[in-house]
Amino acid sequence: MILERERRGKIEILTLNRPESRNAMTPELSELMADVWEELEADTGVWAVILTGAGTVFCAGADLKVVASGDSGGIASKRGGFGGIVEREFPKPLIAACNGPALAGGFEMVLACDMVVASTTATFGIPEAKRGLLAAAGGPIRLAKRIPLAIALELGLTGDPVDAARAYDLGLVNRVAEPDAVLDTAIALAERVVENAPVSVRITKQLTKESQQLTEAEAWVLQNRLANSLFASGDAMEGAMAFLEKRPPVWKSV
């Protein structure tokens, strides 16, 4: 299988499984991933998702053999773009477990994730300019929102990558781990997330991301609307009661 799946409790782990091709994206894999994202969004048993790669590379981007053949159109799925995810508003927490280099579209998938755990061997970059291409899966759009503009421009215009330590310093990476501990570190982070009320987590993610595009006044309107929907779920009361009764909460809104 070119995409492996594993369920650990409330966490789904997706593994790009083309290690012989550096987990490069093909139309087939991108469409398969689009199907899976739709399934996971609807699955109430999944509260968080981890995306990783088989072997020593996370994803090297588009399969250049496909690009050179002139059949690259399908690499960007019509249902979410590259990997089915870069243009998708996926509501659940999404963690990239970068087991190695994440380049071009691979890095752009990482930028579509909410949090990143990186191997000490990982590198990140958008080298498309070196090949006469454009990083058209969201890299230039998202980078300038995540790191200083001058650094985003340097990455895009030189095409040179940064290592995991530099990515951590820039705020692109949440955790850096040894290669054999990357997935376990990502799972531990996901487990911290899924302890919490899933409706609270989803609304917090939505507010955090959407407010970046709004004025402060507009963001307050959005926050109040989302807060009202959260309190209507009943989990706010459950959280307070569980605290008072010194017991784990039982979340009902999934």
Backbone as CSV, one residue per row, in Angstrom:
resi,resn,N_x,N_y,N_z,CA_x,CA_y,CA_z,C_x,C_y,C_z
1,MET,0.836,-1.207,0.000,0.000,0.000,0.000,0.870,1.256,0.000
2,ILE,0.515,2.220,-0.832,1.287,3.458,-0.902,0.936,4.422,0.231
3,LEU,-0.130,4.117,0.968,-0.489,4.886,2.155,-0.911,3.899,3.235
4,GLU,-0.124,3.829,4.312,-0.447,2.931,5.408,-1.240,3.675,6.469
5,ARG,-2.136,2.937,7.142,-2.979,3.535,8.176,-2.909,2.699,9.442
6,GLU,-2.883,3.377,10.572,-2.881,2.705,11.871,-3.716,3.534,12.832
7,ARG,-4.516,2.881,13.647,-5.332,3.563,14.648,-4.772,3.265,16.030
8,ARG,-4.478,4.312,16.786,-4.044,4.174,18.172,-5.028,4.940,19.048
9,GLY,-6.015,4.247,19.562,-7.031,4.915,20.345,-7.801,5.901,19.485
10,LYS,-7.741,7.157,19.846,-8.444,8.206,19.115,-7.548,8.884,18.075
11,ILE,-6.362,8.324,17.861,-5.376,8.927,16.960,-5.208,8.060,15.721
12,GLU,-5.303,8.662,14.551,-5.042,7.969,13.280,-3.648,8.360,12.792
13,ILE,-2.858,7.354,12.424,-1.515,7.595,11.896,-1.506,7.239,10.413
14,LEU,-1.167,8.200,9.574,-1.052,7.998,8.132,0.421,8.027,7.756
15,THR,0.868,7.003,7.022,2.269,6.916,6.632,2.387,6.864,5.117
16,LEU,3.020,7.874,4.533,3.331,7.842,3.108,4.305,6.690,2.883
17,ASN,3.977,5.776,1.982,4.742,4.536,1.880,5.272,4.308,0.465
18,ARG,6.104,5.250,0.017,6.852,5.082,-1.236,8.331,5.374,-0.959
19,PRO,8.929,4.677,0.005,10.300,5.032,0.405,11.311,4.917,-0.723
20,GLU,11.040,4.022,-1.671,11.973,3.878,-2.804,11.980,5.115,-3.686
21,SER,10.947,5.947,-3.578,10.848,7.197,-4.345,10.815,8.404,-3.414
22,ARG,11.396,8.256,-2.234,11.454,9.343,-1.247,10.054,9.859,-0.901
23,ASN,9.099,8.942,-0.947,7.699,9.259,-0.627,7.153,10.410,-1.464
24,ALA,7.660,10.525,-2.692,7.194,11.580,-3.591,5.729,11.350,-3.975
25,MET,5.034,12.452,-4.203,3.601,12.410,-4.457,3.304,12.090,-5.917
26,THR,2.345,11.196,-6.118,1.827,10.860,-7.441,0.337,11.178,-7.475
27,PRO,-0.263,11.243,-8.658,-1.712,11.435,-8.713,-2.475,10.374,-7.935
28,GLU,-2.045,9.133,-8.019,-2.729,8.044,-7.312,-2.697,8.254,-5.807
29,LEU,-1.528,8.600,-5.275,-1.403,8.805,-3.834,-2.191,10.030,-3.388
30,SER,-2.145,11.082,-4.168,-2.867,12.305,-3.802,-4.373,12.073,-3.747
31,GLU,-4.900,11.338,-4.712,-6.337,11.045,-4.714,-6.719,10.114,-3.572
32,LEU,-5.856,9.141,-3.284,-6.105,8.253,-2.156,-6.149,9.044,-0.853
33,MET,-5.214,9.987,-0.696,-5.187,10.796,0.515,-6.429,11.679,0.609
34,ALA,-6.887,12.208,-0.517,-8.108,13.016,-0.505,-9.284,12.203,0.026
35,ASP,-9.369,10.947,-0.395,-10.422,10.065,0.113,-10.303,9.889,1.628
36,VAL,-9.071,9.675,2.080,-8.846,9.392,3.495,-9.152,10.611,4.362
37,TRP,-8.761,11.812,3.914,-9.066,13.017,4.701,-10.570,13.175,4.872
38,GLU,-11.320,12.911,3.811,-12.782,13.021,3.908,-13.343,12.001,4.893
39,GLU,-12.797,10.795,4.843,-13.251,9.754,5.768,-12.930,10.115,7.210
40,LEU,-11.715,10.610,7.455,-11.302,10.921,8.822,-12.054,12.116,9.379
41,GLU,-12.387,13.063,8.528,-13.152,14.212,9.000,-14.521,13.775,9.524
42,ALA,-15.104,12.785,8.883,-16.440,12.320,9.274,-16.413,11.293,10.403
43,ASP,-15.259,10.712,10.684,-15.144,9.636,11.669,-15.085,10.211,13.082
44,THR,-16.147,10.022,13.860,-16.196,10.578,15.211,-15.247,9.872,16.172
45,GLY,-14.692,8.744,15.763,-13.731,8.044,16.601,-12.318,8.563,16.469
46,VAL,-12.088,9.447,15.509,-10.762,10.036,15.294,-10.770,11.457,15.818
47,TRP,-9.896,11.743,16.783,-9.832,13.072,17.384,-8.564,13.823,16.974
48,ALA,-7.569,13.108,16.449,-6.342,13.752,15.978,-5.686,12.836,14.948
49,VAL,-4.895,13.432,14.060,-4.243,12.685,12.978,-2.764,13.040,12.943
50,ILE,-1.951,12.013,12.720,-0.505,12.193,12.525,-0.162,11.777,11.100
51,LEU,0.608,12.604,10.419,1.079,12.303,9.067,2.588,12.143,9.107
52,THR,3.083,11.001,8.606,4.520,10.736,8.606,4.906,10.028,7.322
53,GLY,6.175,9.651,7.208,6.663,8.970,6.010,7.415,7.703,6.362
54,ALA,7.417,6.756,5.452,8.191,5.529,5.640,9.648,5.792,5.263
55,GLY,10.555,5.079,5.904,11.965,5.224,5.566,12.590,6.444,6.216
56,THR,13.496,7.089,5.487,14.279,8.182,6.068,13.920,9.549,5.499
57,VAL,12.859,9.606,4.683,12.410,10.869,4.099,10.918,11.032,4.386
58,PHE,10.512,12.224,4.788,9.087,12.492,4.978,8.395,12.530,3.621
59,CYS,8.768,13.479,2.788,8.235,13.559,1.423,9.096,14.536,0.637
60,ALA,9.528,14.106,-0.537,10.393,14.934,-1.386,9.604,15.804,-2.347
61,GLY,8.279,15.858,-2.178,7.464,16.677,-3.074,6.845,15.858,-4.177
62,ALA,6.585,16.490,-5.297,5.991,15.798,-6.439,6.996,14.832,-7.046
63,ASP,6.492,13.714,-7.537,7.336,12.751,-8.230,7.755,13.379,-9.562
64,LEU,9.042,13.700,-9.692,9.515,14.417,-10.880,9.424,13.574,-12.143
65,LYS,9.356,12.255,-11.982,9.131,11.419,-13.163,7.750,11.693,-13.746
66,VAL,6.782,11.897,-12.870,5.425,12.226,-13.320,5.415,13.613,-13.937
67,VAL,6.108,14.562,-13.291,6.168,15.930,-13.814,6.797,15.940,-15.199
68,ALA,7.916,15.226,-15.352,8.629,15.215,-16.628,7.820,14.552,-17.742
69,SER,6.911,13.662,-17.362,6.084,12.984,-18.359,4.941,13.855,-18.857
70,GLY,4.751,15.007,-18.184,3.654,15.891,-18.560,2.331,15.506,-17.950
71,ASP,2.345,14.568,-16.995,1.104,14.066,-16.401,0.993,14.495,-14.941
72,SER,1.418,15.732,-14.657,1.495,16.166,-13.260,0.206,16.789,-12.742
73,GLY,-0.777,17.013,-13.600,-1.991,17.701,-13.175,-2.693,17.036,-12.020
74,GLY,-2.709,15.720,-12.000,-3.434,15.002,-10.958,-2.741,14.979,-9.619
75,ILE,-1.482,15.443,-9.552,-0.775,15.444,-8.271,-1.467,16.374,-7.282
76,ALA,-2.022,17.459,-7.800,-2.822,18.356,-6.959,-4.277,17.942,-7.104
77,SER,-4.769,17.190,-6.138,-6.143,16.717,-6.193,-7.116,17.887,-6.245
78,LYS,-8.208,17.704,-6.961,-9.257,18.729,-6.969,-9.973,18.787,-5.630
79,ARG,-9.722,17.808,-4.770,-10.334,17.778,-3.435,-9.257,18.004,-2.376
80,GLY,-8.728,19.218,-2.352,-7.766,19.552,-1.304,-6.374,19.852,-1.790
81,GLY,-6.139,19.774,-3.100,-4.816,20.106,-3.614,-3.792,19.017,-3.360
82,PHE,-2.525,19.384,-3.286,-1.415,18.449,-3.125,-1.633,17.585,-1.885
83,GLY,-1.614,16.271,-2.086,-1.827,15.357,-0.962,-3.228,15.408,-0.403
84,GLY,-4.127,16.076,-1.130,-5.502,16.191,-0.656,-5.663,17.054,0.572
85,ILE,-4.601,17.794,0.993,-4.651,18.474,2.286,-4.298,19.944,2.229
86,VAL,-3.464,20.403,1.288,-2.941,21.772,1.386,-4.017,22.834,1.165
87,GLU,-5.114,22.476,0.502,-6.205,23.430,0.303,-7.479,22.980,1.021
88,ARG,-7.333,22.080,1.954,-8.480,21.562,2.696,-8.522,22.180,4.090
89,GLU,-9.699,22.587,4.529,-9.868,23.058,5.903,-10.191,21.845,6.770
90,PHE,-9.154,21.147,7.190,-9.345,19.943,7.998,-9.569,20.365,9.447
91,PRO,-10.708,20.021,10.055,-11.064,20.604,11.354,-10.366,19.989,12.559
92,LYS,-9.824,18.792,12.400,-9.232,18.108,13.550,-7.733,18.396,13.641
93,PRO,-7.149,18.270,14.837,-5.720,18.524,14.984,-4.895,17.595,14.093
94,LEU,-3.929,18.176,13.411,-3.105,17.441,12.451,-1.633,17.702,12.774
95,ILE,-0.910,16.629,13.038,0.502,16.728,13.430,1.365,16.065,12.366
96,ALA,2.389,16.775,11.897,3.372,16.188,10.990,4.501,15.590,11.813
97,ALA,4.787,14.314,11.590,5.926,13.656,12.223,6.981,13.485,11.137
98,CYS,7.884,14.448,11.047,8.844,14.495,9.935,10.047,13.625,10.266
99,ASN,10.029,12.432,9.721,11.079,11.454,9.968,12.345,11.731,9.177
100,GLY,12.316,12.735,8.303,13.459,13.093,7.479,13.098,14.309,6.646
101,PRO,13.849,14.561,5.571,13.608,15.757,4.766,12.162,15.895,4.294
102,ALA,11.655,17.127,4.375,10.336,17.497,3.852,10.575,18.658,2.899
103,LEU,10.524,18.366,1.618,10.920,19.349,0.619,9.806,19.575,-0.389
104,ALA,9.803,20.775,-0.978,8.823,21.130,-2.008,7.412,20.859,-1.483
105,GLY,6.621,20.079,-2.219,5.266,19.786,-1.771,5.229,19.075,-0.437
106,GLY,6.294,18.333,-0.106,6.359,17.696,1.205,6.378,18.715,2.320
107,PHE,7.155,19.773,2.136,7.197,20.848,3.122,5.870,21.597,3.141
108,GLU,5.250,21.740,1.986,3.972,22.439,1.926,2.877,21.645,2.651
109,MET,2.955,20.322,2.631,2.033,19.535,3.458,2.311,19.762,4.935
110,VAL,3.576,19.848,5.308,3.929,20.130,6.697,3.332,21.470,7.130
111,LEU,3.412,22.467,6.251,2.877,23.793,6.575,1.355,23.776,6.702
112,ALA,0.712,22.775,6.113,-0.739,22.632,6.250,-1.121,21.957,7.558
113,CYS,-0.130,21.425,8.274,-0.391,20.772,9.551,-0.397,21.803,10.683
114,ASP,-0.961,21.429,11.804,-1.086,22.333,12.942,0.166,22.349,13.812
115,MET,0.796,21.206,13.952,2.006,21.089,14.765,2.981,20.162,14.062
116,VAL,4.265,20.296,14.416,5.314,19.548,13.718,6.297,18.965,14.724
117,VAL,6.546,17.668,14.600,7.636,17.007,15.308,8.662,16.616,14.258
118,ALA,9.914,17.013,14.461,10.941,16.802,13.434,12.087,15.947,13.959
119,SER,12.540,15.044,13.117,13.767,14.307,13.384,14.957,15.258,13.294
120,THR,16.005,14.927,14.022,17.236,15.706,13.910,17.803,15.639,12.491
121,THR,17.359,14.660,11.709,17.831,14.522,10.327,16.946,15.261,9.329
122,ALA,15.866,15.875,9.806,14.920,16.518,8.898,15.475,17.836,8.365
123,THR,15.107,18.139,7.136,15.355,19.457,6.552,14.051,19.913,5.901
124,PHE,13.922,21.215,5.736,12.692,21.796,5.215,13.032,22.845,4.162
125,GLY,12.344,22.775,3.011,12.627,23.780,1.998,11.668,23.707,0.824
126,ILE,11.654,24.797,0.068,10.885,24.859,-1.180,11.877,25.175,-2.308
127,PRO,12.482,24.135,-2.903,13.540,24.325,-3.901,13.043,24.518,-5.329
128,GLU,11.748,24.774,-5.510,11.172,24.806,-6.859,11.884,25.777,-7.790
129,ALA,12.332,26.930,-7.273,12.990,27.923,-8.133,14.255,27.357,-8.776
130,LYS,14.884,26.399,-8.121,16.082,25.768,-8.672,15.764,24.948,-9.919
131,ARG,14.471,24.584,-10.069,14.073,23.727,-11.187,13.137,24.459,-12.142
132,GLY,13.071,25.782,-12.021,12.216,26.556,-12.910,10.741,26.388,-12.620
133,LEU,10.409,25.996,-11.379,9.017,25.755,-10.994,8.579,26.752,-9.934
134,LEU,7.343,26.672,-9.536,6.790,27.501,-8.465,6.271,26.595,-7.366
135,ALA,6.568,26.933,-6.131,5.989,26.207,-4.997,4.524,26.611,-4.903
136,ALA,3.673,25.848,-5.565,2.279,26.240,-5.760,1.311,25.454,-4.893
137,ALA,1.831,24.839,-3.815,0.959,24.118,-2.889,0.893,24.835,-1.546
138,GLY,1.049,26.145,-1.590,0.845,26.953,-0.393,2.095,27.398,0.330
139,GLY,3.270,26.966,-0.112,4.502,27.313,0.591,4.720,28.809,0.759
140,PRO,4.792,29.578,-0.340,5.003,31.020,-0.200,3.870,31.711,0.558
141,ILE,2.659,31.195,0.446,1.518,31.792,1.144,1.639,31.589,2.648
142,ARG,1.926,30.366,3.060,1.921,30.052,4.493,3.225,30.451,5.183
143,LEU,4.346,30.362,4.493,5.625,30.660,5.136,5.657,32.078,5.679
144,ALA,5.183,33.031,4.874,5.242,34.434,5.286,4.327,34.735,6.463
145,LYS,3.417,33.814,6.774,2.556,33.978,7.941,3.138,33.289,9.174
146,ARG,4.108,32.414,8.944,4.655,31.620,10.048,6.020,32.121,10.529
147,ILE,6.778,32.737,9.628,8.127,33.180,9.963,8.335,34.591,9.409
148,PRO,9.416,35.284,9.815,9.657,36.626,9.295,9.715,36.644,7.760
149,LEU,9.202,37.725,7.181,9.108,37.841,5.729,10.460,37.653,5.051
150,ALA,11.507,38.253,5.604,12.824,38.154,4.974,13.304,36.706,4.905
151,ILE,13.005,35.920,5.934,13.430,34.513,5.944,12.572,33.708,4.973
152,ALA,11.272,34.004,4.928,10.399,33.324,3.968,10.879,33.588,2.537
153,LEU,11.254,34.818,2.267,11.754,35.152,0.928,13.080,34.447,0.646
154,GLU,13.935,34.363,1.640,15.211,33.667,1.449,14.988,32.200,1.082
155,LEU,14.083,31.549,1.795,13.813,30.144,1.499,13.245,29.981,0.086
156,GLY,12.335,30.872,-0.294,11.713,30.752,-1.602,12.615,31.138,-2.747
157,LEU,13.428,32.189,-2.558,14.228,32.714,-3.661,15.544,31.967,-3.856
158,THR,16.122,31.440,-2.774,17.337,30.643,-2.926,17.022,29.172,-3.174
159,GLY,15.892,28.715,-2.626,15.561,27.298,-2.703,16.345,26.450,-1.721
160,ASP,17.150,27.093,-0.869,17.973,26.352,0.077,17.141,25.911,1.290
161,PRO,17.411,24.719,1.800,16.648,24.221,2.955,17.228,24.699,4.275
162,VAL,16.444,24.516,5.344,16.939,24.734,6.706,16.851,23.405,7.447
163,ASP,17.737,23.229,8.416,17.711,21.982,9.176,16.707,22.082,10.319
164,ALA,16.556,20.978,11.048,15.525,20.916,12.092,15.778,21.931,13.196
165,ALA,17.040,22.124,13.563,17.346,23.066,14.637,16.966,24.486,14.237
166,ARG,17.295,24.872,13.003,16.932,26.201,12.518,15.416,26.339,12.401
167,ALA,14.744,25.295,11.923,13.283,25.327,11.815,12.642,25.481,13.186
168,TYR,13.218,24.841,14.193,12.706,24.986,15.555,12.872,26.421,16.041
169,ASP,14.047,26.990,15.789,14.306,28.370,16.206,13.360,29.352,15.519
170,LEU,12.977,29.046,14.282,12.075,29.917,13.529,10.615,29.744,13.941
171,GLY,10.336,28.717,14.730,8.962,28.470,15.150,8.179,27.593,14.194
172,LEU,8.859,26.965,13.235,8.184,26.065,12.303,7.961,24.683,12.899
173,VAL,8.708,24.351,13.939,8.707,23.012,14.524,8.421,23.115,16.014
174,ASN,7.562,22.216,16.527,7.228,22.190,17.950,8.190,21.366,18.783
175,ARG,8.624,20.239,18.233,9.517,19.329,18.946,10.571,18.813,17.974
176,VAL,11.799,18.604,18.475,12.849,17.928,17.715,13.217,16.668,18.485
177,ALA,13.296,15.547,17.778,13.561,14.261,18.425,14.587,13.475,17.613
178,GLU,15.199,12.513,18.251,16.094,11.613,17.523,15.271,10.804,16.521
179,PRO,15.889,10.333,15.444,15.123,9.664,14.385,14.225,8.533,14.860
180,ASP,14.701,7.742,15.805,13.903,6.592,16.252,12.817,6.978,17.257
181,ALA,12.738,8.267,17.623,11.752,8.702,18.607,10.736,9.682,18.028
182,VAL,10.818,9.955,16.728,9.951,10.981,16.138,8.476,10.609,16.253
183,LEU,8.133,9.407,15.829,6.724,9.017,15.847,6.199,8.936,17.269
184,ASP,6.979,8.363,18.177,6.533,8.278,19.569,6.327,9.674,20.164
185,THR,7.193,10.603,19.803,7.058,11.978,20.290,5.792,12.621,19.745
186,ALA,5.501,12.364,18.472,4.281,12.895,17.866,3.040,12.276,18.501
187,ILE,3.091,10.977,18.781,1.958,10.305,19.430,1.738,10.881,20.821
188,ALA,2.824,11.112,21.559,2.697,11.686,22.900,2.055,13.069,22.835
189,LEU,2.425,13.861,21.839,1.825,15.183,21.675,0.341,15.059,21.333
190,ALA,0.024,14.130,20.431,-1.382,13.917,20.058,-2.191,13.427,21.245
191,GLU,-1.603,12.584,22.075,-2.322,12.077,23.255,-2.650,13.199,24.227
192,ARG,-1.766,14.190,24.333,-2.063,15.350,25.177,-3.270,16.107,24.628
193,VAL,-3.370,16.173,23.309,-4.473,16.896,22.676,-5.790,16.155,22.878
194,VAL,-5.776,14.833,22.659,-7.041,14.091,22.691,-7.547,13.826,24.109
195,GLU,-6.792,14.224,25.127,-7.329,14.211,26.484,-8.430,15.262,26.641
196,ASN,-8.373,16.273,25.791,-9.255,17.430,25.931,-10.550,17.239,25.158
197,ALA,-11.523,18.088,25.433,-12.820,17.996,24.769,-12.651,18.237,23.276
198,PRO,-13.061,17.292,22.435,-12.843,17.452,20.991,-13.514,18.678,20.406
199,VAL,-14.684,19.039,20.914,-15.348,20.232,20.384,-14.565,21.479,20.776
200,SER,-14.017,21.512,21.979,-13.185,22.649,22.398,-11.929,22.751,21.540
201,VAL,-11.318,21.603,21.260,-10.107,21.581,20.446,-10.398,22.089,19.038
202,ARG,-11.484,21.599,18.442,-11.805,22.023,17.072,-12.108,23.519,17.006
203,ILE,-12.862,24.014,17.985,-13.218,25.429,17.977,-11.993,26.296,18.244
204,THR,-11.116,25.848,19.131,-9.887,26.593,19.386,-9.024,26.661,18.132
205,LYS,-8.918,25.540,17.415,-8.167,25.533,16.157,-8.796,26.488,15.159
206,GLN,-10.103,26.425,15.014,-10.793,27.289,14.053,-10.581,28.764,14.388
207,LEU,-10.746,29.126,15.651,-10.596,30.521,16.047,-9.163,30.996,15.850
208,THR,-8.206,30.178,16.234,-6.799,30.557,16.106,-6.433,30.827,14.652
209,LYS,-6.879,29.964,13.739,-6.509,30.107,12.337,-7.300,31.219,11.646
210,GLU,-8.605,31.230,11.854,-9.422,32.205,11.134,-9.172,33.627,11.612
211,SER,-8.835,33.796,12.873,-8.642,35.145,13.397,-7.419,35.832,12.800
212,GLN,-6.505,35.038,12.218,-5.317,35.635,11.612,-5.668,36.515,10.412
213,GLN,-6.820,36.264,9.813,-7.235,37.014,8.630,-8.193,38.156,8.973
214,LEU,-8.511,38.330,10.252,-9.551,39.279,10.663,-8.969,40.448,11.435
215,THR,-9.722,41.542,11.468,-9.392,42.604,12.399,-9.706,42.111,13.802
216,GLU,-9.202,42.828,14.805,-9.474,42.396,16.176,-10.970,42.433,16.466
217,ALA,-11.647,43.453,15.962,-13.088,43.547,16.192,-13.822,42.379,15.549
218,GLU,-13.424,42.026,14.339,-14.044,40.889,13.652,-13.752,39.589,14.389
219,ALA,-12.532,39.471,14.928,-12.149,38.253,15.646,-12.981,38.083,16.914
220,TRP,-13.323,39.188,17.584,-14.164,39.091,18.779,-15.560,38.598,18.420
221,VAL,-16.081,39.057,17.297,-17.397,38.582,16.855,-17.354,37.079,16.607
222,LEU,-16.297,36.620,15.911,-16.141,35.192,15.651,-16.001,34.427,16.952
223,GLN,-15.175,34.941,17.870,-14.972,34.246,19.139,-16.286,34.083,19.899
224,ASN,-17.078,35.147,19.957,-18.337,35.072,20.702,-19.302,34.066,20.085
225,ARG,-19.336,34.026,18.752,-20.219,33.062,18.082,-19.770,31.636,18.380
226,LEU,-18.464,31.391,18.300,-17.952,30.050,18.554,-18.124,29.661,20.026
227,ALA,-17.934,30.627,20.915,-18.094,30.344,22.341,-19.531,29.945,22.659
228,ASN,-20.469,30.612,22.045,-21.874,30.264,22.271,-22.176,28.837,21.829
229,SER,-21.612,28.431,20.683,-21.845,27.070,20.200,-21.164,26.055,21.108
230,LEU,-20.014,26.422,21.668,-19.312,25.517,22.582,-20.114,25.304,23.863
231,PHE,-20.607,26.377,24.457,-21.358,26.252,25.697,-22.655,25.473,25.488
232,ALA,-23.177,25.521,24.270,-24.400,24.769,23.979,-24.145,23.273,23.902
233,SER,-22.871,22.877,23.799,-22.551,21.454,23.648,-22.691,20.678,24.949
234,GLY,-22.584,21.344,26.070,-22.669,20.664,27.364,-21.323,20.239,27.922
235,ASP,-20.280,20.226,27.084,-18.978,19.780,27.582,-18.337,20.802,28.510
236,ALA,-18.704,22.080,28.370,-18.182,23.086,29.301,-18.649,22.776,30.722
237,MET,-19.906,22.402,30.863,-20.433,22.025,32.173,-19.789,20.732,32.671
238,GLU,-19.592,19.771,31.751,-18.970,18.505,32.136,-17.550,18.729,32.641
239,GLY,-16.817,19.597,31.987,-15.452,19.882,32.412,-15.412,20.477,33.807
240,ALA,-16.320,21.416,34.085,-16.372,22.037,35.409,-16.775,21.027,36.483
241,MET,-17.770,20.186,36.177,-18.232,19.199,37.152,-17.152,18.157,37.431
242,ALA,-16.454,17.740,36.383,-15.393,16.747,36.567,-14.279,17.300,37.454
243,PHE,-13.968,18.582,37.263,-12.940,19.209,38.095,-13.377,19.228,39.554
244,LEU,-14.618,19.622,39.791,-15.120,19.706,41.161,-15.220,18.337,41.822
245,GLU,-15.554,17.325,41.022,-15.723,15.973,41.554,-14.428,15.166,41.521
246,LYS,-13.351,15.804,41.061,-12.027,15.175,41.032,-12.035,13.849,40.267
247,ARG,-12.604,13.894,39.070,-12.663,12.710,38.204,-12.338,13.123,36.771
248,PRO,-11.951,12.164,35.931,-11.718,12.497,34.523,-13.028,12.886,33.853
249,PRO,-13.013,13.886,32.997,-14.238,14.263,32.293,-14.645,13.203,31.269
250,VAL,-15.928,13.122,31.014,-16.454,12.233,29.976,-17.049,13.127,28.896
251,TRP,-16.296,13.319,27.833,-16.741,14.235,26.782,-17.818,13.582,25.929
252,LYS,-18.874,14.341,25.656,-19.999,13.788,24.901,-20.113,14.360,23.482
253,SER,-19.539,15.521,23.255,-19.644,16.152,21.937,-18.414,15.793,21.113
254,VAL,-18.597,14.976,20.081,-17.464,14.561,19.264,-17.687,14.966,17.806
